[in-house]
């Protein structure tokens, strides 16, 4: 039972990452692409980490997976702001 | 379905998603768009490494994923904060 829940979470996360990469190709604007990429990737990696924590079934590995996810959340949010501000500055200077 | 079949299926779907994201780096509307594609490769690489650490029963790969997650942000910060060659 726990294994099937874990695999379900992993595949939901993979679906989010696939949606993010399709959005990266299809969306018209850089800001839209930024939105699609960061949001889908955060949620997708979160689902994959929680599913793998269920599959591994050890506390120490679950804590490490949680740390990886929190680190990716932090850097991805910061990096999205950096890129958006950089592009805005560039457009204003023109 | 056995565990390894599911893991191989999941890894293949992830790899296909990362390759689709690479198309943006190939067409590349601007420098920042290419950087977004690099970010996607970073996150997809972390996810692939995590899945591989379960499929191969090698928990040491979790540390590799941690380092990859750390290093993915450095390139973007170097792009946005470096004023040496703007445009």
Backbone of each chain as nested JSON, in Angstrom:
{
  "chains": [
    {"id": "A", "residues": [
      {"number": 1, "name": "UNK", "atoms": {"N": [0.835, -1.21, 0.0], "CA": [0.0, 0.0, 0.0], "C": [0.865, 1.255, 0.0]}},
      {"number": 2, "name": "UNK", "atoms": {"N": [1.832, 1.277, 0.959], "CA": [2.703, 2.463, 1.028], "C": [3.526, 2.59, -0.248]}},
      {"number": 3, "name": "UNK", "atoms": {"N": [3.939, 1.433, -0.806], "CA": [4.722, 1.484, -2.049], "C": [3.923, 2.089, -3.189]}},
      {"number": 4, "name": "UNK", "atoms": {"N": [2.644, 1.709, -3.308], "CA": [1.878, 2.258, -4.419], "C": [1.623, 3.746, -4.222]}},
      {"number": 5, "name": "UNK", "atoms": {"N": [1.435, 4.187, -2.961], "CA": [1.294, 5.633, -2.726], "C": [2.58, 6.352, -3.122]}},
      {"number": 6, "name": "UNK", "atoms": {"N": [3.733, 5.758, -2.753], "CA": [5.009, 6.371, -3.108], "C": [5.207, 6.487, -4.605]}},
      {"number": 7, "name": "UNK", "atoms": {"N": [4.917, 5.398, -5.335], "CA": [5.077, 5.476, -6.797], "C": [4.089, 6.457, -7.41]}},
      {"number": 8, "name": "UNK", "atoms": {"N": [2.871, 6.524, -6.835], "CA": [1.894, 7.499, -7.341], "C": [2.418, 8.911, -7.191]}},
      {"number": 9, "name": "UNK", "atoms": {"N": [2.999, 9.229, -6.024], "CA": [3.553, 10.574, -5.817], "C": [4.698, 10.851, -6.783]}},
      {"number": 10, "name": "UNK", "atoms": {"N": [5.55, 9.828, -7.001], "CA": [6.677, 10.022, -7.921], "C": [6.171, 10.341, -9.327]}},
      {"number": 11, "name": "UNK", "atoms": {"N": [5.137, 9.62, -9.775], "CA": [4.681, 9.87, -11.145], "C": [3.923, 11.188, -11.258]}},
      {"number": 12, "name": "UNK", "atoms": {"N": [3.227, 11.602, -10.179], "CA": [2.612, 12.936, -10.196], "C": [3.691, 14.01, -10.34]}},
      {"number": 13, "name": "UNK", "atoms": {"N": [4.795, 13.845, -9.594], "CA": [5.883, 14.807, -9.695], "C": [6.502, 14.835, -11.073]}},
      {"number": 14, "name": "UNK", "atoms": {"N": [6.653, 13.661, -11.686], "CA": [7.207, 13.621, -13.038], "C": [6.269, 14.309, -14.024]}},
      {"number": 15, "name": "UNK", "atoms": {"N": [4.95, 14.158, -13.79], "CA": [3.993, 14.867, -14.644], "C": [4.155, 16.372, -14.533]}},
      {"number": 16, "name": "UNK", "atoms": {"N": [4.391, 16.874, -13.3], "CA": [4.582, 18.321, -13.143], "C": [5.849, 18.783, -13.852]}},
      {"number": 17, "name": "UNK", "atoms": {"N": [6.938, 18.003, -13.734], "CA": [8.186, 18.421, -14.389], "C": [8.01, 18.409, -15.91]}},
      {"number": 18, "name": "UNK", "atoms": {"N": [7.287, 17.396, -16.432], "CA": [7.051, 17.352, -17.876], "C": [6.213, 18.545, -18.31]}},
      {"number": 19, "name": "UNK", "atoms": {"N": [5.187, 18.917, -17.496], "CA": [4.379, 20.083, -17.841], "C": [5.223, 21.349, -17.838]}},
      {"number": 20, "name": "UNK", "atoms": {"N": [6.166, 21.443, -16.894], "CA": [7.033, 22.606, -16.857], "C": [7.917, 22.708, -18.081]}},
      {"number": 21, "name": "UNK", "atoms": {"N": [8.436, 21.57, -18.544], "CA": [9.326, 21.641, -19.702], "C": [8.542, 21.927, -20.979]}},
      {"number": 22, "name": "UNK", "atoms": {"N": [7.31, 21.409, -21.079], "CA": [6.485, 21.757, -22.241], "C": [6.14, 23.242, -22.218]}},
      {"number": 23, "name": "UNK", "atoms": {"N": [5.837, 23.76, -21.001], "CA": [5.56, 25.184, -20.883], "C": [6.758, 26.03, -21.249]}},
      {"number": 24, "name": "UNK", "atoms": {"N": [7.944, 25.544, -20.921], "CA": [9.161, 26.286, -21.265], "C": [9.307, 26.421, -22.78]}},
      {"number": 25, "name": "UNK", "atoms": {"N": [8.846, 25.429, -23.522], "CA": [8.96, 25.504, -24.98], "C": [7.8, 26.293, -25.578]}},
      {"number": 26, "name": "UNK", "atoms": {"N": [6.579, 26.133, -25.034], "CA": [5.398, 26.618, -25.728], "C": [5.001, 28.043, -25.355]}},
      {"number": 27, "name": "UNK", "atoms": {"N": [5.297, 28.493, -24.131], "CA": [4.751, 29.78, -23.68], "C": [5.435, 30.936, -24.415]}},
      {"number": 28, "name": "UNK", "atoms": {"N": [4.719, 32.056, -24.598], "CA": [5.201, 33.09, -25.524], "C": [6.238, 34.046, -24.95]}},
      {"number": 29, "name": "UNK", "atoms": {"N": [6.274, 34.226, -23.616], "CA": [7.01, 35.342, -23.034], "C": [8.034, 34.811, -22.036]}},
      {"number": 30, "name": "UNK", "atoms": {"N": [9.074, 35.583, -21.767], "CA": [10.067, 35.099, -20.806], "C": [9.495, 35.026, -19.402]}},
      {"number": 31, "name": "UNK", "atoms": {"N": [8.622, 35.966, -19.041], "CA": [8.055, 35.938, -17.687], "C": [7.118, 34.741, -17.523]}},
      {"number": 32, "name": "UNK", "atoms": {"N": [6.336, 34.436, -18.579], "CA": [5.474, 33.243, -18.528], "C": [6.324, 31.99, -18.381]}},
      {"number": 33, "name": "UNK", "atoms": {"N": [7.43, 31.939, -19.114], "CA": [8.302, 30.758, -19.031], "C": [8.904, 30.621, -17.646]}},
      {"number": 34, "name": "UNK", "atoms": {"N": [9.277, 31.759, -17.055], "CA": [9.824, 31.749, -15.695], "C": [8.794, 31.178, -14.726]}},
      {"number": 35, "name": "UNK", "atoms": {"N": [7.554, 31.639, -14.876], "CA": [6.465, 31.151, -14.021], "C": [6.293, 29.643, -14.176]}},
      {"number": 36, "name": "UNK", "atoms": {"N": [6.195, 29.185, -15.424], "CA": [5.963, 27.754, -15.664], "C": [7.109, 26.923, -15.099]}},
      {"number": 37, "name": "UNK", "atoms": {"N": [8.332, 27.362, -15.361], "CA": [9.491, 26.556, -14.964], "C": [9.611, 26.452, -13.452]}},
      {"number": 38, "name": "UNK", "atoms": {"N": [9.629, 27.597, -12.757], "CA": [9.921, 27.54, -11.32], "C": [8.785, 26.867, -10.561]}},
      {"number": 39, "name": "UNK", "atoms": {"N": [7.544, 27.208, -10.904], "CA": [6.436, 26.656, -10.141], "C": [6.317, 25.155, -10.354]}},
      {"number": 40, "name": "UNK", "atoms": {"N": [6.336, 24.723, -11.603], "CA": [6.173, 23.298, -11.88], "C": [7.349, 22.5, -11.322]}},
      {"number": 41, "name": "UNK", "atoms": {"N": [8.544, 23.069, -11.41], "CA": [9.699, 22.32, -10.916], "C": [9.671, 22.167, -9.404]}},
      {"number": 42, "name": "UNK", "atoms": {"N": [9.294, 23.235, -8.69], "CA": [9.238, 23.115, -7.233], "C": [8.248, 22.055, -6.816]}},
      {"number": 43, "name": "UNK", "atoms": {"N": [7.037, 22.129, -7.381], "CA": [6.004, 21.174, -6.983], "C": [6.38, 19.762, -7.42]}},
      {"number": 44, "name": "UNK", "atoms": {"N": [6.945, 19.632, -8.623], "CA": [7.309, 18.305, -9.105], "C": [8.383, 17.67, -8.254]}},
      {"number": 45, "name": "UNK", "atoms": {"N": [9.416, 18.451, -7.922], "CA": [10.48, 17.88, -7.093], "C": [9.97, 17.576, -5.694]}},
      {"number": 46, "name": "UNK", "atoms": {"N": [9.025, 18.381, -5.181], "CA": [8.45, 18.084, -3.878], "C": [7.707, 16.762, -3.876]}},
      {"number": 47, "name": "UNK", "atoms": {"N": [6.901, 16.534, -4.931], "CA": [6.168, 15.267, -5.01], "C": [7.135, 14.096, -5.133]}},
      {"number": 48, "name": "UNK", "atoms": {"N": [8.187, 14.252, -5.95], "CA": [9.144, 13.154, -6.122], "C": [9.861, 12.866, -4.808]}},
      {"number": 49, "name": "UNK", "atoms": {"N": [10.252, 13.927, -4.084], "CA": [10.966, 13.715, -2.816], "C": [10.084, 13.019, -1.798]}},
      {"number": 50, "name": "UNK", "atoms": {"N": [8.798, 13.445, -1.681], "CA": [7.952, 12.798, -0.674], "C": [7.654, 11.353, -1.067]}},
      {"number": 51, "name": "UNK", "atoms": {"N": [7.455, 11.099, -2.366], "CA": [7.236, 9.727, -2.797], "C": [8.44, 8.846, -2.54]}},
      {"number": 52, "name": "UNK", "atoms": {"N": [9.644, 9.372, -2.817], "CA": [10.855, 8.573, -2.572], "C": [11.098, 8.37, -1.084]}},
      {"number": 53, "name": "UNK", "atoms": {"N": [10.69, 9.356, -0.253], "CA": [10.825, 9.171, 1.194], "C": [9.946, 8.014, 1.659]}},
      {"number": 54, "name": "UNK", "atoms": {"N": [8.728, 7.911, 1.088], "CA": [7.874, 6.769, 1.425], "C": [8.49, 5.469, 0.934]}},
      {"number": 55, "name": "UNK", "atoms": {"N": [9.1, 5.499, -0.269], "CA": [9.654, 4.264, -0.829], "C": [10.883, 3.796, -0.057]}},
      {"number": 56, "name": "UNK", "atoms": {"N": [11.756, 4.75, 0.328], "CA": [12.949, 4.354, 1.08], "C": [12.567, 3.829, 2.464]}},
      {"number": 57, "name": "UNK", "atoms": {"N": [11.648, 4.553, 3.151], "CA": [11.159, 4.075, 4.435], "C": [12.146, 4.173, 5.578]}},
      {"number": 58, "name": "UNK", "atoms": {"N": [13.096, 5.138, 5.505], "CA": [14.011, 5.371, 6.63], "C": [13.975, 6.853, 6.984]}},
      {"number": 59, "name": "UNK", "atoms": {"N": [14.025, 7.126, 8.295], "CA": [13.885, 8.52, 8.71], "C": [15.042, 9.376, 8.221]}},
      {"number": 60, "name": "UNK", "atoms": {"N": [16.267, 8.84, 8.296], "CA": [17.434, 9.676, 7.996], "C": [17.426, 10.081, 6.522]}},
      {"number": 61, "name": "UNK", "atoms": {"N": [16.989, 9.148, 5.652], "CA": [16.924, 9.467, 4.219], "C": [15.78, 10.429, 3.941]}},
      {"number": 62, "name": "UNK", "atoms": {"N": [14.679, 10.288, 4.687], "CA": [13.565, 11.218, 4.502], "C": [13.979, 12.63, 4.879]}},
      {"number": 63, "name": "UNK", "atoms": {"N": [14.762, 12.761, 5.95], "CA": [15.22, 14.102, 6.356], "C": [16.142, 14.693, 5.295]}},
      {"number": 64, "name": "UNK", "atoms": {"N": [17.01, 13.83, 4.72], "CA": [17.918, 14.333, 3.681], "C": [17.145, 14.77, 2.429]}},
      {"number": 65, "name": "UNK", "atoms": {"N": [16.117, 13.991, 2.057], "CA": [15.289, 14.375, 0.907], "C": [14.577, 15.697, 1.18]}},
      {"number": 66, "name": "UNK", "atoms": {"N": [14.096, 15.872, 2.425], "CA": [13.434, 17.132, 2.773], "C": [14.412, 18.293, 2.654]}},
      {"number": 67, "name": "UNK", "atoms": {"N": [15.671, 18.075, 3.082], "CA": [16.678, 19.134, 2.977], "C": [16.94, 19.496, 1.52]}},
      {"number": 68, "name": "UNK", "atoms": {"N": [17.032, 18.475, 0.655], "CA": [17.257, 18.749, -0.773], "C": [16.112, 19.581, -1.333]}},
      {"number": 69, "name": "UNK", "atoms": {"N": [14.86, 19.199, -0.957], "CA": [13.728, 19.928, -1.511], "C": [13.717, 21.374, -1.015]}},
      {"number": 70, "name": "UNK", "atoms": {"N": [14.008, 21.579, 0.279], "CA": [14.012, 22.947, 0.809], "C": [15.094, 23.794, 0.139]}},
      {"number": 71, "name": "UNK", "atoms": {"N": [16.254, 23.176, -0.115], "CA": [17.331, 23.909, -0.782], "C": [16.916, 24.318, -2.194]}},
      {"number": 72, "name": "UNK", "atoms": {"N": [16.265, 23.393, -2.911], "CA": [15.837, 23.722, -4.278], "C": [14.766, 24.798, -4.25]}},
      {"number": 73, "name": "UNK", "atoms": {"N": [13.848, 24.75, -3.266], "CA": [12.828, 25.803, -3.137], "C": [13.488, 27.16, -2.967]}},
      {"number": 74, "name": "UNK", "atoms": {"N": [14.458, 27.224, -2.044], "CA": [15.11, 28.497, -1.734], "C": [15.852, 29.046, -2.953]}},
      {"number": 75, "name": "UNK", "atoms": {"N": [16.711, 28.207, -3.561], "CA": [17.517, 28.711, -4.678], "C": [16.633, 29.026, -5.88]}},
      {"number": 76, "name": "UNK", "atoms": {"N": [15.576, 28.251, -6.097], "CA": [14.768, 28.483, -7.286], "C": [13.979, 29.787, -7.163]}},
      {"number": 77, "name": "UNK", "atoms": {"N": [13.452, 30.069, -5.963], "CA": [12.74, 31.331, -5.771], "C": [13.694, 32.512, -5.933]}},
      {"number": 78, "name": "UNK", "atoms": {"N": [14.891, 32.398, -5.332], "CA": [15.852, 33.495, -5.432], "C": [16.276, 33.723, -6.876]}},
      {"number": 79, "name": "UNK", "atoms": {"N": [16.507, 32.609, -7.597], "CA": [16.987, 32.716, -8.966], "C": [15.907, 33.287, -9.885]}},
      {"number": 80, "name": "UNK", "atoms": {"N": [14.638, 32.953, -9.622], "CA": [13.557, 33.514, -10.43], "C": [13.506, 35.025, -10.256]}},
      {"number": 81, "name": "UNK", "atoms": {"N": [13.676, 35.498, -9.009], "CA": [13.69, 36.942, -8.798], "C": [14.886, 37.592, -9.47]}},
      {"number": 82, "name": "UNK", "atoms": {"N": [16.055, 36.94, -9.402], "CA": [17.244, 37.512, -10.038], "C": [17.039, 37.686, -11.531]}},
      {"number": 83, "name": "UNK", "atoms": {"N": [16.523, 36.632, -12.184], "CA": [16.369, 36.707, -13.642], "C": [15.328, 37.759, -14.014]}},
      {"number": 84, "name": "UNK", "atoms": {"N": [14.198, 37.779, -13.298], "CA": [13.148, 38.737, -13.637], "C": [13.642, 40.17, -13.463]}},
      {"number": 85, "name": "UNK", "atoms": {"N": [14.378, 40.417, -12.371], "CA": [14.867, 41.776, -12.151], "C": [15.919, 42.168, -13.189]}},
      {"number": 86, "name": "UNK", "atoms": {"N": [16.769, 41.202, -13.544], "CA": [17.794, 41.463, -14.56], "C": [17.158, 41.858, -15.891]}},
      {"number": 87, "name": "UNK", "atoms": {"N": [16.117, 41.097, -16.302], "CA": [15.492, 41.386, -17.592], "C": [14.738, 42.706, -17.539]}},
      {"number": 88, "name": "UNK", "atoms": {"N": [14.083, 42.995, -16.404], "CA": [13.381, 44.276, -16.27], "C": [14.353, 45.443, -16.363]}},
      {"number": 89, "name": "UNK", "atoms": {"N": [15.489, 45.335, -15.675], "CA": [16.497, 46.4, -15.742], "C": [16.969, 46.613, -17.169]}},
      {"number": 90, "name": "UNK", "atoms": {"N": [17.192, 45.498, -17.889], "CA": [17.658, 45.576, -19.269], "C": [16.636, 46.297, -20.142]}},
      {"number": 91, "name": "UNK", "atoms": {"N": [15.322, 45.977, -19.929], "CA": [14.291, 46.596, -20.763], "C": [14.141, 48.084, -20.443]}},
      {"number": 92, "name": "UNK", "atoms": {"N": [14.356, 48.458, -19.169], "CA": [14.236, 49.871, -18.811], "C": [15.381, 50.702, -19.384]}},
      {"number": 93, "name": "UNK", "atoms": {"N": [16.564, 50.053, -19.463], "CA": [17.732, 50.806, -19.932], "C": [17.66, 51.093, -21.414]}},
      {"number": 94, "name": "UNK", "atoms": {"N": [16.829, 50.324, -22.147], "CA": [16.774, 50.538, -23.593], "C": [16.09, 51.856, -23.948]}}
    ]},
    {"id": "B", "residues": [
      {"number": 1, "name": "UNK", "atoms": {"N": [3.746, -5.204, -12.172], "CA": [4.969, -4.553, -12.639], "C": [6.01, -4.549, -11.532]}},
      {"number": 2, "name": "UNK", "atoms": {"N": [7.22, -4.9, -11.845], "CA": [8.246, -4.934, -10.801], "C": [8.794, -3.532, -10.557]}},
      {"number": 3, "name": "UNK", "atoms": {"N": [9.566, -3.427, -9.495], "CA": [10.076, -2.107, -9.097], "C": [10.989, -1.529, -10.169]}},
      {"number": 4, "name": "UNK", "atoms": {"N": [11.852, -2.383, -10.742], "CA": [12.817, -1.841, -11.697], "C": [12.118, -1.382, -12.964]}},
      {"number": 5, "name": "UNK", "atoms": {"N": [11.032, -2.053, -13.359], "CA": [10.302, -1.603, -14.544], "C": [9.729, -0.212, -14.324]}},
      {"number": 6, "name": "UNK", "atoms": {"N": [9.116, -0.007, -13.143], "CA": [8.56, 1.315, -12.833], "C": [9.656, 2.376, -12.81]}},
      {"number": 7, "name": "UNK", "atoms": {"N": [10.811, 2.023, -12.232], "CA": [11.89, 3.008, -12.14], "C": [12.416, 3.366, -13.522]}},
      {"number": 8, "name": "UNK", "atoms": {"N": [12.546, 2.363, -14.396], "CA": [13.04, 2.643, -15.748], "C": [12.041, 3.499, -16.507]}},
      {"number": 9, "name": "UNK", "atoms": {"N": [10.744, 3.213, -16.314], "CA": [9.71, 4.029, -16.967], "C": [9.791, 5.481, -16.492]}},
      {"number": 10, "name": "UNK", "atoms": {"N": [9.899, 5.656, -15.166], "CA": [9.952, 7.013, -14.607], "C": [11.19, 7.75, -15.101]}},
      {"number": 11, "name": "UNK", "atoms": {"N": [12.335, 7.053, -15.139], "CA": [13.572, 7.712, -15.582], "C": [13.491, 8.103, -17.047]}},
      {"number": 12, "name": "UNK", "atoms": {"N": [12.857, 7.254, -17.874], "CA": [12.744, 7.595, -19.291], "C": [11.85, 8.801, -19.513]}},
      {"number": 13, "name": "UNK", "atoms": {"N": [10.732, 8.875, -18.762], "CA": [9.847, 10.037, -18.917], "C": [10.581, 11.313, -18.504]}},
      {"number": 14, "name": "UNK", "atoms": {"N": [11.334, 11.238, -17.396], "CA": [12.082, 12.414, -16.944], "C": [13.113, 12.855, -17.973]}},
      {"number": 15, "name": "UNK", "atoms": {"N": [13.799, 11.873, -18.558], "CA": [14.811, 12.199, -19.557], "C": [14.173, 12.856, -20.779]}},
      {"number": 16, "name": "UNK", "atoms": {"N": [12.984, 12.357, -21.191], "CA": [12.29, 12.964, -22.326], "C": [11.888, 14.395, -22.009]}},
      {"number": 17, "name": "UNK", "atoms": {"N": [11.444, 14.646, -20.749], "CA": [11.054, 16.002, -20.366], "C": [12.249, 16.946, -20.414]}},
      {"number": 18, "name": "UNK", "atoms": {"N": [13.411, 16.475, -19.944], "CA": [14.6, 17.332, -19.969], "C": [15.032, 17.616, -21.406]}},
      {"number": 19, "name": "UNK", "atoms": {"N": [14.897, 16.611, -22.296], "CA": [15.296, 16.834, -23.69], "C": [14.353, 17.834, -24.36]}},
      {"number": 20, "name": "UNK", "atoms": {"N": [13.035, 17.761, -24.031], "CA": [12.102, 18.76, -24.559], "C": [12.492, 20.154, -24.079]}},
      {"number": 21, "name": "UNK", "atoms": {"N": [12.91, 20.247, -22.798], "CA": [13.335, 21.537, -22.284], "C": [14.587, 22.047, -22.979]}},
      {"number": 22, "name": "UNK", "atoms": {"N": [15.418, 21.12, -23.468], "CA": [16.629, 21.529, -24.194], "C": [16.303, 22.226, -25.509]}},
      {"number": 23, "name": "UNK", "atoms": {"N": [15.106, 21.955, -26.074], "CA": [14.73, 22.625, -27.321], "C": [14.728, 24.141, -27.143]}},
      {"number": 24, "name": "UNK", "atoms": {"N": [14.37, 24.599, -25.936], "CA": [14.355, 26.045, -25.7], "C": [15.777, 26.606, -25.757]}},
      {"number": 25, "name": "UNK", "atoms": {"N": [16.748, 25.841, -25.239], "CA": [18.124, 26.305, -25.335], "C": [18.587, 26.29, -26.781]}},
      {"number": 26, "name": "UNK", "atoms": {"N": [18.018, 25.394, -27.593], "CA": [18.423, 25.29, -28.995], "C": [17.863, 26.461, -29.8]}},
      {"number": 27, "name": "UNK", "atoms": {"N": [16.526, 26.721, -29.646], "CA": [15.934, 27.859, -30.358], "C": [16.354, 29.173, -29.729]}},
      {"number": 28, "name": "UNK", "atoms": {"N": [16.287, 29.202, -28.38], "CA": [16.84, 30.283, -27.6], "C": [16.474, 31.688, -28.0]}},
      {"number": 29, "name": "UNK", "atoms": {"N": [15.335, 32.202, -27.525], "CA": [14.951, 33.56, -27.88], "C": [15.967, 34.564, -27.34]}},
      {"number": 30, "name": "UNK", "atoms": {"N": [16.47, 34.374, -26.151], "CA": [17.445, 35.311, -25.593], "C": [18.373, 34.541, -24.657]}},
      {"number": 31, "name": "UNK", "atoms": {"N": [19.338, 35.295, -24.117], "CA": [20.299, 34.671, -23.197], "C": [19.601, 34.141, -21.947]}},
      {"number": 32, "name": "UNK", "atoms": {"N": [18.613, 34.906, -21.449], "CA": [17.918, 34.491, -20.231], "C": [17.074, 33.244, -20.48]}},
      {"number": 33, "name": "UNK", "atoms": {"N": [16.536, 33.116, -21.701], "CA": [15.774, 31.909, -22.018], "C": [16.665, 30.68, -21.974]}},
      {"number": 34, "name": "UNK", "atoms": {"N": [17.874, 30.839, -22.498], "CA": [18.811, 29.703, -22.433], "C": [19.142, 29.374, -20.993]}},
      {"number": 35, "name": "UNK", "atoms": {"N": [19.241, 30.419, -20.144], "CA": [19.533, 30.166, -18.74], "C": [18.381, 29.427, -18.063]}},
      {"number": 36, "name": "UNK", "atoms": {"N": [17.139, 29.734, -18.473], "CA": [15.998, 28.988, -17.919], "C": [16.1, 27.514, -18.277]}},
      {"number": 37, "name": "UNK", "atoms": {"N": [16.547, 27.245, -19.499], "CA": [16.709, 25.847, -19.891], "C": [17.778, 25.165, -19.036]}},
      {"number": 38, "name": "UNK", "atoms": {"N": [18.844, 25.902, -18.716], "CA": [19.875, 25.333, -17.837], "C": [19.295, 25.023, -16.462]}},
      {"number": 39, "name": "UNK", "atoms": {"N": [18.418, 25.918, -15.98], "CA": [17.767, 25.667, -14.687], "C": [16.934, 24.401, -14.732]}},
      {"number": 40, "name": "UNK", "atoms": {"N": [16.207, 24.218, -15.845], "CA": [15.386, 23.012, -15.974], "C": [16.26, 21.758, -15.976]}},
      {"number": 41, "name": "UNK", "atoms": {"N": [17.414, 21.838, -16.66], "CA": [18.32, 20.689, -16.652], "C": [18.821, 20.412, -15.244]}},
      {"number": 42, "name": "UNK", "atoms": {"N": [19.059, 21.486, -14.463], "CA": [19.506, 21.283, -13.093], "C": [18.466, 20.555, -12.253]}},
      {"number": 43, "name": "UNK", "atoms": {"N": [17.213, 21.018, -12.319], "CA": [16.176, 20.374, -11.513], "C": [15.899, 18.962, -12.001]}},
      {"number": 44, "name": "UNK", "atoms": {"N": [15.861, 18.792, -13.331], "CA": [15.648, 17.447, -13.866], "C": [16.786, 16.51, -13.499]}},
      {"number": 45, "name": "UNK", "atoms": {"N": [18.008, 17.05, -13.474], "CA": [19.147, 16.218, -13.078], "C": [19.064, 15.795, -11.627]}},
      {"number": 46, "name": "UNK", "atoms": {"N": [18.605, 16.71, -10.767], "CA": [18.427, 16.351, -9.355], "C": [17.383, 15.248, -9.232]}},
      {"number": 47, "name": "UNK", "atoms": {"N": [16.263, 15.39, -9.949], "CA": [15.202, 14.377, -9.869], "C": [15.696, 13.03, -10.389]}},
      {"number": 48, "name": "UNK", "atoms": {"N": [16.467, 13.047, -11.501], "CA": [16.982, 11.795, -12.06], "C": [17.95, 11.131, -11.082]}},
      {"number": 49, "name": "UNK", "atoms": {"N": [18.81, 11.959, -10.434], "CA": [19.76, 11.38, -9.485], "C": [19.055, 10.776, -8.277]}},
      {"number": 50, "name": "UNK", "atoms": {"N": [17.995, 11.46, -7.805], "CA": [17.244, 10.911, -6.663], "C": [16.608, 9.572, -7.027]}},
      {"number": 51, "name": "UNK", "atoms": {"N": [15.989, 9.513, -8.226], "CA": [15.359, 8.257, -8.638], "C": [16.397, 7.154, -8.816]}},
      {"number": 52, "name": "UNK", "atoms": {"N": [17.576, 7.523, -9.358], "CA": [18.634, 6.524, -9.539], "C": [19.122, 5.999, -8.191]}},
      {"number": 53, "name": "UNK", "atoms": {"N": [19.169, 6.884, -7.18], "CA": [19.64, 6.418, -5.872], "C": [18.674, 5.407, -5.283]}},
      {"number": 54, "name": "UNK", "atoms": {"N": [17.375, 5.513, -5.621], "CA": [16.448, 4.468, -5.155], "C": [16.564, 3.214, -6.011]}},
      {"number": 55, "name": "UNK", "atoms": {"N": [16.651, 3.392, -7.332], "CA": [16.639, 2.229, -8.23], "C": [17.906, 1.391, -8.072]}},
      {"number": 56, "name": "UNK", "atoms": {"N": [19.043, 2.063, -7.825], "CA": [20.304, 1.328, -7.682], "C": [20.607, 0.98, -6.23]}},
      {"number": 57, "name": "UNK", "atoms": {"N": [19.721, 1.413, -5.293], "CA": [19.934, 1.192, -3.86], "C": [21.284, 1.745, -3.423]}},
      {"number": 58, "name": "UNK", "atoms": {"N": [21.585, 2.969, -3.871], "CA": [22.852, 3.617, -3.537], "C": [22.55, 4.96, -2.873]}},
      {"number": 59, "name": "UNK", "atoms": {"N": [22.4, 4.992, -1.558], "CA": [22.017, 6.251, -0.888], "C": [23.068, 7.347, -0.992]}},
      {"number": 60, "name": "UNK", "atoms": {"N": [24.293, 7.01, -1.405], "CA": [25.318, 8.039, -1.539], "C": [24.964, 9.028, -2.645]}},
      {"number": 61, "name": "UNK", "atoms": {"N": [24.124, 8.591, -3.611], "CA": [23.736, 9.501, -4.694], "C": [22.88, 10.656, -4.182]}},
      {"number": 62, "name": "UNK", "atoms": {"N": [22.296, 10.518, -2.978], "CA": [21.535, 11.64, -2.412], "C": [22.449, 12.836, -2.168]}},
      {"number": 63, "name": "UNK", "atoms": {"N": [23.685, 12.573, -1.745], "CA": [24.627, 13.677, -1.539], "C": [25.001, 14.331, -2.862]}},
      {"number": 64, "name": "UNK", "atoms": {"N": [25.11, 13.505, -3.925], "CA": [25.369, 14.064, -5.255], "C": [24.243, 14.999, -5.667]}},
      {"number": 65, "name": "UNK", "atoms": {"N": [22.998, 14.588, -5.393], "CA": [21.855, 15.435, -5.741], "C": [21.883, 16.731, -4.949]}},
      {"number": 66, "name": "UNK", "atoms": {"N": [22.301, 16.658, -3.69], "CA": [22.398, 17.866, -2.857], "C": [23.394, 18.851, -3.458]}},
      {"number": 67, "name": "UNK", "atoms": {"N": [24.555, 18.347, -3.886], "CA": [25.574, 19.234, -4.464], "C": [25.085, 19.808, -5.794]}},
      {"number": 68, "name": "UNK", "atoms": {"N": [24.393, 18.988, -6.602], "CA": [23.865, 19.5, -7.875], "C": [22.853, 20.609, -7.643]}},
      {"number": 69, "name": "UNK", "atoms": {"N": [22.001, 20.449, -6.613], "CA": [21.019, 21.484, -6.308], "C": [21.703, 22.766, -5.867]}},
      {"number": 70, "name": "UNK", "atoms": {"N": [22.832, 22.631, -5.157], "CA": [23.569, 23.824, -4.736], "C": [24.199, 24.541, -5.917]}},
      {"number": 71, "name": "UNK", "atoms": {"N": [24.798, 23.782, -6.83], "CA": [25.591, 24.396, -7.899], "C": [24.737, 24.958, -9.022]}},
      {"number": 72, "name": "UNK", "atoms": {"N": [23.447, 24.55, -9.106], "CA": [22.622, 25.025, -10.223], "C": [22.381, 26.524, -10.129]}},
      {"number": 73, "name": "UNK", "atoms": {"N": [22.364, 27.047, -8.887], "CA": [22.049, 28.466, -8.725], "C": [23.237, 29.357, -9.026]}},
      {"number": 74, "name": "UNK", "atoms": {"N": [24.448, 28.799, -8.961], "CA": [25.644, 29.638, -9.062], "C": [25.762, 30.265, -10.452]}},
      {"number": 75, "name": "UNK", "atoms": {"N": [25.425, 29.489, -11.487], "CA": [25.571, 29.985, -12.854], "C": [24.631, 31.158, -13.104]}},
      {"number": 76, "name": "UNK", "atoms": {"N": [23.392, 31.054, -12.59], "CA": [22.427, 32.13, -12.819], "C": [22.863, 33.401, -12.106]}},
      {"number": 77, "name": "UNK", "atoms": {"N": [23.395, 33.248, -10.883], "CA": [23.857, 34.429, -10.149], "C": [25.043, 35.063, -10.868]}},
      {"number": 78, "name": "UNK", "atoms": {"N": [25.907, 34.211, -11.437], "CA": [27.034, 34.757, -12.204], "C": [26.539, 35.504, -13.431]}},
      {"number": 79, "name": "UNK", "atoms": {"N": [25.447, 35.03, -14.052], "CA": [24.914, 35.72, -15.234], "C": [24.296, 37.057, -14.849]}},
      {"number": 80, "name": "UNK", "atoms": {"N": [23.468, 37.059, -13.786], "CA": [22.709, 38.272, -13.496], "C": [23.528, 39.31, -12.751]}},
      {"number": 81, "name": "UNK", "atoms": {"N": [24.532, 38.885, -11.994], "CA": [25.292, 39.859, -11.224], "C": [26.564, 40.31, -11.93]}},
      {"number": 82, "name": "UNK", "atoms": {"N": [27.004, 39.572, -12.956], "CA": [28.216, 39.962, -13.631], "C": [27.94, 41.011, -14.69]}},
      {"number": 83, "name": "UNK", "atoms": {"N": [28.553, 42.174, -14.569], "CA": [28.302, 43.246, -15.516], "C": [29.368, 43.334, -16.595]}},
      {"number": 84, "name": "UNK", "atoms": {"N": [30.221, 42.327, -16.689], "CA": [31.377, 42.435, -17.577], "C": [30.949, 42.567, -19.03]}},
      {"number": 85, "name": "UNK", "atoms": {"N": [30.073, 41.674, -19.498], "CA": [29.694, 41.709, -20.909], "C": [28.178, 41.665, -21.011]}},
      {"number": 86, "name": "UNK", "atoms": {"N": [27.554, 42.816, -20.756], "CA": [26.096, 42.874, -20.894], "C": [25.751, 42.977, -22.382]}},
      {"number": 87, "name": "UNK", "atoms": {"N": [24.937, 42.071, -22.849], "CA": [24.554, 41.931, -24.263], "C": [25.674, 41.416, -25.127]}}
    ]}
  ]
}
